[in-house]
Amino acid sequence: VFGKEAATHRFTLEEKQAIAELIFAFRQKNIRTSENEITRIAINWLMLDYKKNKENSILHQALFARKS
């Protein structure tokens, strides 16, 4: 489903470069993708992982580690 809700994300230079490298690698395999698609997949995966694993989820662990 194509998302129509606008959002702004602020990435570091390293994050932008990493996403660009992913896009390039997939295009080398004739798989077209975009920064938006990769971001949406990542967000949806994080939400599903959190719903399933709660305190053992990647999101919870990352936010807890940042707090410490």
Long-range contacts (C-beta under 8 A, 24 or more apart in sequence): 3-36, 3-40, 9-39
